Amino acid sequence: MSLLLGYSPKLFIRKPVLVRASGGGSSSLVQTPPCFILGADPCGADHVLLEYAYSMKNHPRLRKKAPEQLVYNDAEVTTIGSSHGWVASLMHGVGTLRLHDDLNPVASDANPKRISLPPLVTVPHCQTQIVTNVSLSSPSPEDEDCVVAVKFLGPQLSYCRPSSALGSKSKWFNIRIANPSFFSSRVMFSEKLNMFRIPGAGGQLIGSWDLCKDQHTPKILVLRYRNLPELSEAEREVMDTCFTTEHLVESQSTGETFLVKCFRQSVNGGTSWETKAVMVFTVLPLGNALYTRHLGDLTIFISKSEAFCVRASSFPDVRPNEVYILEDTEIAFFRLADSDISGYTKRVVALLYSTSKYRISSLGLS
């Protein structure tokens, strides 16, 4: 059960969210290969020059200018992660969240878009200083129907309609989640179900908030694991010593929903983490979670940004049937067919950009 604080029917999505261009031909939708920020060099006062690494070997290397504060956080700003190419940052001094496109590789660095959301409201027995992640329901927060969901560490889940923030009429609507299994989990938006969803810690439950029906209490899906692999005693011992995270991923091309369980160990005296195993389950509507080693042409990407998957055949050099993992101190590639893990430890700016279509002004490309 959960409690919605500050409820207003005007917030909620009343129809399926569509990806659409705005009228007048002044904007367009672009799609880029998966990429991440490899590094940043000083570039004038309070700015850095970003270098992006792409999954496609022959893709031209891109460099663009961005505020240093978004890359190297300080006491005033914490960069959380990205959703649909929009980075969310927590402005500690004023207690607000801001959406930026400064770090998006295809957005203009000369005319960046920044949307300040209303001041955060901390509900009783919750906190709003540590954010787990942010999820947008559509590619642009400027869309009329777009809703942004913010999952804080602990019981609080908050919603806001960013388009209202542009006219200073927006406000947060806060849910206090009762089930502690969702306290440390990440929120994602399901285009298939038109719901925000959160996997429970341990992967036993999935909570879904149906905004079409203005329901405050989540629908709970209890997972039943099927086709589990036979693990050796050595494999079990390693996995038992790992820290486990769960990630929900939805394929836009196939409509499938996957639950990804990542098993990671602390290494180098606790200064970094290393992936030891990955398990992927296909989640069926009634709750069966089928272990699979076969994603077909799909590749899954996991990072501090919103998890996503793509058709590998659409992007040369992206290997199918793999899980790519990008964290602050690790880049890893897990091959599902034989459970092979390759990768290396490298400190990077762990903001992974998906191939979700991103709207830009026809005059906004730098």
DRENLUM-489874 format. One line per 5 residues: number of its first residue (from 1); their letters; for each residue x, y, z of C-alpha. Coordinates in steps of 0.02 Angstrom, whole numbers, plus 50000, padded with zeros to 5 digits. Layout:
<gumars>
NUM = A = X/Y/Z  ...
</gumars>
This chain:
<gumars>
1 = MSLLL = 50000/50000/50000  50059/50178/49968  50000/50351/50011  49983/50491/49884  50010/50663/49958
6 = GYSPK = 49945/50816/49867  49840/50720/49742  49774/50810/49587  49688/50723/49440  49766/50849/49321
11 = LFIRK = 49936/50770/49343  49893/50600/49278  49909/50530/49103  49738/50506/49030  49791/50429/48865
16 = PVLVR = 49940/50331/48799  50097/50436/48784  50148/50457/48603  50314/50508/48528  50271/50655/48418
21 = ASGGG = 50353/50807/48342  50287/50979/48382  50192/51074/48251  50259/51198/48126  50405/51093/48070
26 = SSSLV = 50520/51182/48193  50584/51022/48274  50636/50848/48225  50671/50680/48305  50846/50611/48294
31 = QTPPC = 50915/50443/48346  51097/50411/48389  51196/50254/48432  51222/50212/48616  51364/50315/48688
36 = FILGA = 51439/50376/48850  51548/50519/48909  51726/50455/48906  51811/50608/48980  51813/50796/48998
41 = DPCGA = 51949/50927/48975  51948/51104/49046  51876/51229/48923  51866/51407/48986  51788/51467/49146
46 = DHVLL = 51674/51338/49228  51658/51232/49070  51732/51072/49004  51749/50994/48832  51665/50823/48833
51 = EYAYS = 51725/50674/48733  51598/50538/48691  51633/50355/48657  51513/50262/48543  51471/50078/48528
56 = MKNHP = 51503/50095/48341  51690/50094/48303  51677/50202/48147  51560/50331/48219  51642/50504/48216
61 = RLRKK = 51709/50555/48387  51607/50701/48454  51665/50837/48572  51552/50970/48645  51557/51104/48779
66 = APEQL = 51460/51085/48943  51456/51158/49118  51594/51085/49227  51473/51074/49374  51368/50941/49287
71 = VYNDA = 51519/50829/49259  51619/50855/49419  51487/50878/49554  51513/50989/49704  51419/51029/49864
76 = EVTTI = 51286/51124/49766  51247/51006/49621  51230/50817/49604  51205/50744/49430  51087/50595/49447
81 = GSSHG = 51076/50513/49276  50985/50528/49112  50817/50479/49039  50781/50501/48853  50940/50606/48840
86 = WVASL = 50888/50728/48977  51004/50735/49127  50929/50769/49298  51028/50863/49429  50988/50898/49610
91 = MHGVG = 51018/51079/49659  51053/51062/49845  51056/51247/49887  50878/51279/49829  50807/51103/49850
96 = TLRLH = 50753/51081/49670  50780/50963/49524  50831/51027/49354  50822/50941/49185  50963/50981/49062
101 = DDLNP = 51007/50932/48886  51185/51002/48904  51264/50830/48907  51162/50755/48765  51280/50726/48617
106 = VASDA = 51155/50788/48487  51091/50939/48582  51156/51114/48555  51295/51172/48670  51266/51351/48615
111 = NPKRI = 51082/51352/48665  51055/51217/48797  50883/51185/48868  50861/51185/49056  50698/51158/49148
116 = SLPPL = 50688/51193/49334  50557/51089/49422  50462/51149/49576  50544/51145/49748  50545/50970/49820
121 = VTVPH = 50430/50926/49963  50492/50797/50087  50352/50691/50155  50357/50633/50337  50486/50498/50376
126 = CQTQI = 50566/50520/50203  50714/50613/50128  50746/50705/49963  50935/50729/49968  50981/50560/49891
131 = VTNVS = 50897/50518/49725  50898/50342/49656  50850/50390/49478  50732/50490/49368  50618/50426/49229
136 = LSSPS = 50524/50523/49095  50364/50455/49018  50403/50529/48846  50557/50588/48750  50539/50772/48794
141 = PEDED = 50489/50853/48958  50414/50992/48852  50278/50872/48791  50109/50913/48865  50081/50734/48924
146 = CVVAV = 50256/50704/48991  50269/50656/49175  50435/50643/49266  50450/50518/49408  50586/50537/49540
151 = KFLGP = 50630/50390/49652  50718/50442/49812  50815/50322/49921  50683/50267/50045  50492/50271/50036
156 = QLSYC = 50464/50428/49931  50414/50426/49747  50367/50593/49670  50283/50646/49507  50281/50810/49414
161 = RPSSA = 50222/50870/49244  50371/50971/49176  50269/51062/49043  50173/51146/49184  50338/51199/49260
166 = LGSKS = 50370/51303/49105  50219/51406/49152  50259/51401/49339  50099/51302/49376  50179/51136/49414
171 = KWFNI = 50190/51050/49583  50249/50885/49652  50131/50745/49697  50212/50628/49820  50185/50445/49858
176 = RIANP = 50247/50365/50018  50279/50183/49979  50244/50063/50121  50335/49907/50058  50521/49922/50105
181 = SFFSS = 50575/49808/49961  50552/49958/49845  50651/50082/49950  50819/50063/49860  50752/50016/49687
186 = RVMFS = 50745/50115/49526  50590/50176/49435  50559/50152/49248  50417/50197/49130  50332/50059/49031
191 = EKLNM = 50267/50122/48865  50180/49955/48840  50079/49968/49002  50079/50159/49016  50138/50142/49196
196 = FRIPG = 50287/50183/49305  50360/50022/49374  50483/49978/49512  50563/49807/49542  50575/49755/49723
201 = AGGQL = 50745/49717/49800  50784/49534/49773  50673/49529/49619  50521/49450/49702  50398/49590/49663
206 = IGSWD = 50361/49724/49534  50256/49873/49584  50162/49970/49448  50077/50139/49466  49933/50161/49343
211 = LCKDQ = 49919/50346/49309  49779/50324/49182  49661/50268/49321  49728/50390/49450  49771/50245/49564
216 = HTPKI = 49881/50283/49713  49909/50105/49769  50026/50005/49657  49976/49847/49568  50090/49711/49636
221 = LVLRY = 50154/49574/49522  50229/49426/49616  50365/49344/49512  50383/49156/49496  50552/49105/49429
226 = RNLPE = 50557/48968/49298  50694/48876/49199  50828/48922/49326  51002/48863/49276  51099/48733/49373
231 = LSEAE = 51243/48823/49458  51402/48744/49522  51447/48759/49705  51587/48880/49660  51466/48990/49562
236 = REVMD = 51344/48993/49707  51481/49040/49829  51535/49187/49721  51357/49249/49694  51319/49235/49881
241 = TCFTT = 51458/49360/49916  51395/49486/49787  51292/49642/49801  51140/49619/49688  51040/49750/49593
246 = EHLVE = 50883/49726/49489  50841/49823/49331  50680/49821/49229  50704/49844/49042  50572/49853/48907
251 = SQSTG = 50605/49821/48723  50513/49946/48614  50540/49836/48461  50477/49670/48530  50367/49727/48675
256 = ETFLV = 50457/49608/48794  50498/49652/48974  50660/49591/49052  50719/49585/49231  50909/49596/49240
261 = KCFRQ = 50997/49543/49400  51178/49603/49414  51296/49523/49541  51444/49634/49588  51588/49620/49710
266 = SVNGG = 51689/49754/49796  51871/49753/49737  52030/49854/49757  52003/49881/49942  51825/49939/49918
271 = TSWET = 51867/50078/49794  51777/49997/49648  51654/49861/49599  51670/49716/49478  51530/49620/49393
276 = KAVMV = 51539/49434/49428  51376/49372/49352  51219/49429/49262  51051/49341/49249  50913/49394/49130
281 = FTVLP = 50730/49343/49147  50587/49372/49027  50441/49435/49131  50270/49375/49072  50107/49467/49111
286 = LGNAL = 50048/49345/49246  50214/49345/49340  50314/49202/49269  50497/49255/49255  50584/49142/49130
291 = YTRHL = 50773/49130/49140  50847/49156/48968  51014/49152/48880  50936/49206/48716  50891/49386/48681
296 = GDLTI = 50900/49361/48493  50949/49524/48410  50931/49626/48569  51068/49705/48675  51036/49775/48850
301 = FISKS = 51127/49926/48923  51139/49954/49111  51211/50110/49195  51164/50247/49319  51054/50314/49179
306 = EAFCV = 50891/50231/49133  50916/50052/49072  50868/50016/48891  50890/49890/48751  50913/49903/48563
311 = RASSF = 50913/49794/48410  51098/49759/48384  51076/49742/48196  51026/49926/48189  51197/49981/48253
316 = PDVRP = 51357/49906/48181  51480/49842/48312  51344/49821/48445  51348/49636/48487  51180/49547/48505
321 = NEVYI = 51129/49440/48652  51240/49536/48774  51221/49648/48925  51332/49804/48924  51367/49874/49098
326 = LEDTE = 51439/50047/49126  51474/50107/49302  51586/50240/49377  51735/50122/49390  51691/49980/49272
331 = IAFFR = 51646/49942/49093  51590/49761/49070  51514/49653/48934  51417/49497/48982  51385/49369/48844
336 = LADSD = 51225/49276/48885  51257/49124/48775  51405/49062/48878  51407/49181/49029  51574/49253/48976
341 = ISGYT = 51620/49421/49054  51747/49540/48980  51787/49717/49026  51903/49829/49122  51911/49948/49267
346 = KRVVA = 51913/50129/49212  51846/50285/49294  51725/50367/49174  51577/50485/49181  51446/50348/49191
351 = LLYST = 51308/50434/49095  51251/50316/48959  51142/50387/48821  51011/50279/48740  50948/50279/48563
356 = SKYRI = 50781/50349/48618  50723/50479/48494  50770/50652/48554  50688/50811/48492  50799/50954/48438
361 = SSLGL = 50764/51120/48357  50803/51124/48172  50920/51270/48211  50987/51197/48372  51124/51081/48312
366 = S = 51298/51144/48351
</gumars>
